[in-house]
């Protein structure tokens, strides 16, 4: 732990990062907060938190290109940069606090156990689902490896095809992305075929994709529904607004049911 903390500059020794994809909090003091006040992405540059979140997304939407994602896949999917057991990785999340959350200041490890416990309470028969809730955010260890915040956290989206208005801040937030000027990448299907399946789609790079690839590389015995949850739990345009239906196959539609179940318990 000491080696990792040597390059953290915060006074309290914690890695501060933006993850505006969190929706609900279980703490009693926040239980009366109207749901519409969560995930509020209205633009207000006089509000430091909203301005910071907006910058994260605009940086993400400017820099997450097909080339960038392929480079990150090539670099991180060698799986020779970081080694830890699941429990060790969870302990590392003690150093990760979501600074973008205006409601509560808790380490990500707490979020992991809360999510797992809520799933266990409602679905005691699915032990794989409890485990998925526990490990779904472990890819955020990338934040300890000097990755920029916009390449670790936040909502995800496909690259290599037209952007959806259902993405946070809309299509206008991609105006400086080089792919938006490509006739191929900016077309509806882009580099994909209709109903090719999300398994064949390049997603923006972040903790979701990294953890999904780690599990696949290590021969996980988790079911395909769990892998879909890991990879797509931050893909809000898809699981919340049914966007990108033209890329989905029947398996994706079935898996989305499980992703929605997970998100309803995602604290």
C-alpha atoms as one frame of an Amber mdcrd trajectory, in Angstrom:
protein
   0.000   0.000   0.000   2.817   2.411   0.820   4.293   2.179  -2.670   0.978
   3.155  -4.204   0.432   6.054  -1.839   3.846   7.547  -2.603   2.539   9.197
  -5.758  -0.748  10.397  -4.207  -0.476  14.087  -3.411  -3.683  14.657  -1.434
  -3.157  15.722   2.191  -5.391  12.910   3.451  -3.580  10.310   1.347  -6.637
   9.482  -0.740  -6.992   9.325  -4.511  -9.670  11.765  -5.509 -11.549  11.014
  -8.706 -14.780  11.860 -10.461 -17.391   9.162 -10.915 -20.731  10.778 -11.684
 -22.301   7.470 -12.690 -23.464   6.664  -9.142 -27.235   6.960  -8.818 -28.580
   6.086  -5.375 -27.243   6.104  -1.840 -28.702   3.946   0.972 -27.816   6.179
   3.915 -30.844   7.257   5.953 -29.905  10.929   5.850 -30.258  10.899   2.060
 -33.318   8.655   1.781 -35.704  11.579   1.386 -33.746  13.154  -1.446 -35.865
  13.198  -4.636 -34.513  10.829  -7.280 -34.532  13.598  -9.882 -31.822  15.407
  -7.933 -29.353  12.573  -8.600 -27.376  12.365 -11.852 -28.079  16.056 -12.476
 -25.953  17.118 -15.452 -27.406  20.577 -16.015 -24.709  23.091 -16.930 -23.796
  25.542 -14.201 -20.197  26.747 -14.398 -20.659  28.698 -11.162 -21.101  25.401
  -9.302 -17.572  23.948  -8.891 -18.836  20.352  -8.712 -20.966  20.571 -11.841
 -18.225  22.424 -13.693 -15.718  19.723 -12.751 -18.035  16.886 -13.786 -18.781
  18.648 -17.065 -15.063  19.007 -17.790 -14.497  15.290 -17.127 -17.156  14.380
 -19.658 -16.052  16.873 -22.279 -12.475  15.596 -21.952 -13.793  12.046 -22.250
 -15.932  12.823 -25.275 -13.059  14.636 -26.961 -10.381  11.996 -26.398 -12.176
   8.643 -26.476 -11.660   7.729 -30.126 -11.449   4.371 -31.880  -7.671   4.762
 -31.991  -7.469   5.661 -28.297  -9.592   2.674 -27.231  -7.563   0.267 -29.350
  -4.333   1.635 -27.887  -5.628   1.199 -24.333  -6.841  -2.310 -25.110  -3.434
  -3.196 -26.501  -1.616  -1.716 -23.496  -3.756  -2.882 -20.572  -4.878  -6.218
 -21.998  -1.370  -7.594 -21.766  -2.292  -7.966 -18.074   1.278  -7.404 -16.916
   0.862  -4.074 -15.116  -0.969  -4.956 -11.928  -1.489  -8.093  -9.854  -3.740
  -8.547  -6.840  -6.278 -10.900  -5.358  -9.896  -9.758  -5.282  -9.619  -8.939
  -1.571  -6.395  -6.995  -2.123  -8.023  -5.002  -4.915 -11.029  -4.279  -2.707
  -8.709  -3.002   0.015  -7.054  -0.695  -2.487 -10.458   0.857  -3.078 -10.229
   2.207   0.465  -8.055   4.870  -1.144 -10.711   5.791  -3.697 -13.326   8.353
  -2.715 -15.876   9.749  -5.154 -15.205  13.477  -4.870 -17.959  14.269  -7.368
 -20.735  12.974  -5.094 -22.307  15.910  -3.223 -24.239  13.604  -0.898 -21.732
  11.414   0.887 -18.011  10.823   1.161 -17.404   7.070   1.380 -14.670   4.786
   0.026 -15.508   2.645  -2.995 -15.055  -0.514  -0.917 -18.148   0.474   1.067
 -20.061   0.943  -2.174 -18.937  -2.540  -3.274 -20.197  -4.301  -0.134 -23.427
  -2.280  -0.056 -24.239  -3.276  -3.634 -23.438  -6.942  -2.992 -25.532  -7.012
   0.181 -28.578  -5.438  -1.464 -28.414  -8.030  -4.239 -27.991 -10.848  -1.699
 -31.050  -9.713   0.243 -33.341  -9.679  -2.798 -31.796 -12.529  -4.792 -30.346
 -14.984  -2.249 -30.471 -17.836  -4.770 -28.007 -16.191  -7.186 -24.600 -16.241
  -5.496 -22.939 -15.185  -8.765 -24.973 -11.964  -8.667 -23.757 -11.131  -5.144
 -20.152 -11.613  -6.262 -20.754  -9.485  -9.345 -22.014  -6.669  -7.128 -18.896
  -6.940  -4.989 -16.379  -6.763  -7.836 -18.167  -4.645 -10.454 -16.046  -1.532
  -9.849 -12.659  -3.163  -9.235 -11.446  -1.837 -12.580 -11.172   1.534 -10.866
  -7.744   0.440  -9.678  -6.742   2.095 -12.976  -7.068   5.365 -11.053  -4.041
   4.234  -9.040  -2.028   3.736 -12.213  -1.926   7.374 -13.347  -4.724   6.995
 -15.876  -6.611  10.265 -16.527  -9.967  10.388 -14.797 -11.876  10.518 -18.061
 -10.327   7.131 -18.977 -11.426   5.397 -15.765 -14.866   6.510 -14.587 -18.144
   7.892 -15.884 -20.806   6.678 -18.301 -19.697   4.598 -21.283 -20.684   4.543
 -24.966 -19.714   2.783 -28.214 -16.957   4.246 -30.376 -16.744   3.791 -34.140
 -20.333   4.811 -34.857 -22.634   7.811 -34.450 -23.070   9.141 -30.920 -26.489
   9.099 -29.266 -28.239  12.140 -27.835 -28.891   9.955 -24.796 -25.209  10.202
 -23.843 -24.532  12.645 -21.009 -24.267  16.212 -22.409 -25.409  15.009 -25.826
 -23.787  14.894 -29.243 -22.544  18.488 -28.973 -20.032  17.386 -26.332 -18.223
  15.355 -29.038 -17.634  18.342 -31.351 -13.846  18.228 -30.815 -13.558  14.453
 -31.141 -11.665  13.591 -34.373 -13.969  10.619 -35.008 -16.929  12.981 -35.313
 -15.400  14.277 -38.549 -15.119  10.801 -40.059 -17.855   9.870 -42.539 -17.622
   6.258 -41.370 -17.350   6.743 -37.612 -20.131   9.335 -37.616 -22.611   7.134
 -39.502 -25.319   5.223 -37.635 -23.728   1.808 -38.032 -20.154   3.035 -38.404
 -17.729   0.104 -38.474 -20.399  -2.368 -37.364 -23.153  -4.434 -38.941 -26.783
  -4.153 -37.913 -27.536  -6.368 -34.873 -23.899  -7.515 -34.751 -24.119  -7.850
 -30.972 -22.460  -5.706 -28.314 -19.743  -8.329 -27.885 -18.449  -7.099 -31.252
 -18.637  -3.406 -30.374 -15.747  -1.269 -29.089 -16.815   0.551 -25.936 -15.192
   3.677 -24.532 -12.259   2.754 -22.317 -12.690   2.729 -18.555 -13.020   0.598
 -15.446 -15.957  -1.401 -16.851 -14.148  -2.606 -19.956 -10.919  -3.248 -18.060
 -12.566  -5.434 -15.413 -14.512  -7.298 -18.094 -11.289  -8.058 -19.960  -9.502
  -9.083 -16.742 -12.231 -11.599 -15.941 -12.173 -13.054 -19.438  -8.382 -13.335
 -19.409  -8.425 -15.171 -16.089 -10.966 -17.741 -17.212 -13.772 -16.600 -14.926
 -16.564 -19.059 -14.198 -19.070 -16.241 -13.752 -22.005 -16.578 -16.176 -22.373
 -14.402 -19.273 -25.033 -12.346 -17.482 -22.431 -11.330 -14.900 -19.971 -10.320
 -17.610 -22.663  -8.191 -19.237 -23.275  -6.447 -15.905 -19.556  -5.799 -15.431
 -19.082  -4.447 -18.948 -22.287  -2.448 -19.375 -23.374  -1.188 -15.952 -22.180
   2.314 -16.899 -23.698   2.132 -20.402 -26.652   4.316 -19.396 -27.873   5.201
 -22.912 -28.447   1.488 -23.504 -29.791   0.129 -20.227 -31.793   3.234 -19.296
 -32.886   4.715 -22.646 -32.758   1.672 -24.946 -30.318   3.448 -27.282 -28.159
   1.538 -29.790 -30.841  -1.103 -30.363 -29.595  -1.381 -33.956 -26.331  -2.896
 -32.660 -27.934  -5.353 -30.255 -28.720  -9.013 -30.835 -31.138 -11.207 -28.907
 -28.551 -12.091 -26.257 -27.947  -8.403 -25.518 -31.658  -7.830 -24.957 -31.796
 -10.780 -22.551 -28.696  -9.602 -20.711 -30.097  -6.095 -20.385 -32.765  -7.472
 -18.059 -30.016  -8.507 -15.639 -28.193  -5.199 -16.029 -31.399  -3.385 -15.106
 -31.850  -5.637 -12.065 -28.292  -4.834 -11.041 -28.753  -1.083 -11.532 -31.867
  -1.110  -9.365 -29.656  -2.361  -6.518 -26.619  -0.283  -7.385 -26.175   1.946
  -4.323
